[in-house]
Amino acid sequence: MHLLILGGLVLLLVLGPSLWVKRVMKKHATPADRYQGSGAELARHLLDQLDMQQVGVEQTDQGDHYDPIAKMVRLSQDNYESHSLTAVTIAAHEVGHAIQDHQGYSPLRWRHRLVGWAGPAEKLAAAILIASPFVSMVTRAPVAGALTFLVGFLFLGLMPVLHLVTLPVELDASFARALPMLSKGKFLKAGDEPHARRILTAAACTYVAVSLMSLLNIARWLAILRR
């Protein structure tokens, strides 16, 4: 019973931030016609105001993000087309990343590299973990298999760290860039700023949620390897 309670608490700790982020975004996604302009239109307007016409705005099915290589603000279909508070706030957040790039904000470049390494590193970790029992059988040396497992586990453990270290970049895009633009430009309706602040907090915490979700992957591998 105690183990079930402990497991439930751990699951809540890991899944809680992700569920909270989704709840905040969904809550302020309606009404979808609250603002005159869509998320895409606001992003374009902000970029043009900043004389950043070289940065494009396009729709994506890969989640809201800014691509510093393509110089492109990419918004999900809902945030691209919708006129909701969530849409315009997320658009401003991604423009915040574009500003970071334009100003040579080095932590953004490091974040882009780290996130780029995360996927390949996770696949490499999985391959190493799968190979560890075979290494023991082929070499007939349990120590070799244990070392192989340790290397794979260390690679897998890098995933939460890689995502978590991006948090300062997200906070900067939300509160040093997006919120001042929205406030000073008077783009928000009366009473919406506190809600926009929560949305921006959720946007910044997205990578925290991803980092914690990575812990479930580690637990899954440990469960598989214990069988």
C-alpha positions in Angstrom: 0.0 0.0 0.0 2.8 2.4 0.9 4.5 1.6 -2.4 1.3 2.4 -4.3 1.0 5.7 -2.5 4.7 6.5 -3.1 4.3 5.5 -6.8 1.3 7.8 -7.1 3.1 10.7 -5.6 6.1 10.2 -7.9 3.7 10.0 -10.9 2.0 13.2 -9.8 5.3 14.9 -9.4 6.4 13.9 -12.9 3.1 14.4 -14.7 1.8 17.4 -12.7 3.8 20.2 -14.4 2.9 18.8 -17.9 -0.8 18.7 -16.9 -0.7 22.2 -15.5 0.9 23.6 -18.6 -1.8 22.0 -20.8 -4.5 23.3 -18.4 -3.3 26.9 -18.5 -3.0 26.9 -22.3 -6.4 25.4 -22.8 -8.1 27.6 -20.3 -7.1 30.8 -22.1 -7.5 29.4 -25.6 -11.2 30.4 -25.5 -12.8 32.6 -26.6 -10.9 32.1 -29.9 -11.9 35.5 -31.1 -10.9 37.6 -28.1 -8.4 39.6 -30.0 -8.6 41.3 -33.4 -5.4 39.7 -34.7 -4.4 36.1 -34.7 -1.2 34.7 -33.1 0.5 34.7 -36.5 -0.6 38.3 -37.2 0.7 39.6 -33.9 4.0 37.7 -34.4 4.4 39.4 -37.8 3.5 42.8 -36.4 6.0 42.6 -33.6 8.8 41.4 -35.8 8.1 44.2 -38.3 8.0 46.7 -35.5 11.5 45.5 -34.4 12.8 45.8 -38.0 13.2 42.0 -38.2 11.6 41.3 -41.5 14.1 38.6 -42.2 12.4 36.4 -39.6 9.4 34.5 -41.0 6.2 33.2 -39.4 4.7 29.9 -40.4 2.4 27.2 -39.2 3.8 23.9 -37.9 2.7 20.5 -36.5 5.9 20.2 -34.4 4.8 22.5 -31.6 5.4 26.2 -31.0 9.1 27.1 -31.3 11.6 29.5 -32.9 14.1 28.0 -35.3 17.4 30.1 -35.1 18.8 28.3 -38.2 15.8 28.9 -40.5 15.1 32.3 -38.8 11.5 31.2 -38.4 8.8 31.7 -35.7 6.7 28.5 -35.9 3.3 28.3 -34.3 0.9 25.3 -33.9 -2.3 25.5 -36.0 -4.3 26.7 -33.0 -1.9 29.5 -32.0 -1.3 30.4 -35.7 -4.9 30.9 -36.6 -6.6 31.7 -33.2 -7.3 35.1 -31.8 -7.3 33.9 -28.2 -5.2 35.2 -25.3 -3.1 32.0 -25.4 -2.4 32.4 -29.1 -1.2 36.0 -28.9 0.8 35.4 -25.8 2.6 32.3 -27.1 3.3 34.2 -30.4 4.9 36.9 -28.3 7.0 34.3 -26.4 8.3 32.8 -29.6 9.1 36.3 -31.0 11.0 36.7 -27.7 13.3 33.9 -28.8 13.7 35.6 -32.2 14.8 38.7 -30.4 17.3 36.7 -28.4 18.8 35.3 -31.6 18.8 38.8 -33.2 20.7 40.2 -30.2 23.2 37.4 -30.1 21.9 35.9 -26.8 24.4 33.1 -26.4 22.3 30.9 -24.0 19.8 30.5 -26.9 22.5 29.1 -29.1 23.6 26.7 -26.4 20.0 25.6 -25.8 19.5 24.9 -29.5 22.6 22.7 -29.6 21.6 20.9 -26.4 18.1 20.2 -27.6 19.6 19.0 -30.9 21.8 16.6 -29.0 19.0 15.3 -26.8 17.3 13.1 -29.5 20.4 11.4 -30.8 21.7 10.9 -27.3 18.5 9.2 -26.2 18.6 6.8 -29.1 22.2 6.0 -28.4 21.4 5.4 -24.8 18.6 3.0 -25.8 20.9 1.1 -28.1 23.7 0.8 -25.5 21.2 -0.4 -22.8 19.8 -3.0 -25.2 23.3 -4.1 -26.1 24.6 -4.5 -22.5 23.3 -8.0 -21.8 24.7 -9.2 -25.1 28.1 -7.6 -24.3 28.1 -9.7 -21.1 27.3 -12.9 -23.1 29.8 -12.3 -25.9 32.7 -11.3 -23.7 31.7 -13.6 -20.8 32.6 -10.8 -18.6 29.8 -9.5 -16.4 31.9 -6.4 -15.6 31.9 -5.4 -19.3 28.1 -5.7 -19.5 27.8 -3.7 -16.3 30.0 -0.9 -17.6 28.1 -0.9 -20.9 24.9 -0.5 -19.0 26.3 2.3 -16.9 27.4 4.2 -19.9 23.9 3.8 -21.5 22.3 4.9 -18.2 24.5 7.9 -17.9 23.5 9.0 -21.5 19.9 8.5 -20.7 20.3 10.5 -17.5 21.5 13.4 -19.5 18.1 13.9 -21.1 16.4 15.6 -18.0 19.5 17.7 -17.5 19.6 18.9 -21.1 16.0 20.0 -21.0 16.2 21.5 -17.6 19.2 23.8 -18.4 17.1 25.5 -21.1 14.8 27.0 -18.4 16.7 30.3 -18.0 16.4 30.9 -21.8 12.6 30.3 -21.6 12.2 32.6 -18.6 14.1 35.3 -20.4 12.0 35.0 -23.6 8.8 35.2 -21.5 9.5 37.9 -18.9 12.4 39.9 -20.3 11.1 40.0 -23.9 7.4 38.9 -24.4 5.7 40.5 -21.4 7.3 43.9 -21.8 6.3 43.9 -25.5 2.8 43.0 -24.7 2.5 45.6 -21.9 4.3 48.5 -23.4 2.6 48.0 -26.8 -0.8 47.8 -25.0 -1.7 44.7 -27.0 -3.5 43.0 -24.0 -7.1 43.8 -23.0 -7.8 45.1 -19.6 -7.4 42.4 -16.9 -5.6 40.0 -19.2 -2.0 40.7 -18.1 -2.1 38.4 -15.0 -3.5 35.6 -17.2 -0.8 36.3 -19.9 1.8 36.1 -17.1 0.5 32.6 -16.2 0.6 31.6 -19.8 4.2 32.8 -20.2 5.1 30.9 -17.0 3.6 27.8 -18.5 5.5 28.4 -21.8 8.7 28.7 -19.9 8.0 25.6 -17.8 7.4 23.5 -20.9 11.0 22.2 -20.8 10.7 21.5 -17.1 7.7 19.3 -17.9 9.7 17.5 -20.7 12.6 17.1 -18.3 10.4 15.4 -15.7 8.7 13.3 -18.3 12.2 12.0 -19.3 12.4 10.5 -15.8 9.5 8.2 -16.7 11.6 6.9 -19.6 14.5 6.2 -17.2 12.1 4.4 -14.9 10.7 2.4 -17.8 14.2 1.2 -18.8 15.0 0.2 -15.3 11.8 -1.8 -15.1 12.6 -3.6 -18.4 16.2 -4.4 -17.4 15.1 -5.7 -14.0 13.0 -8.4 -15.6 
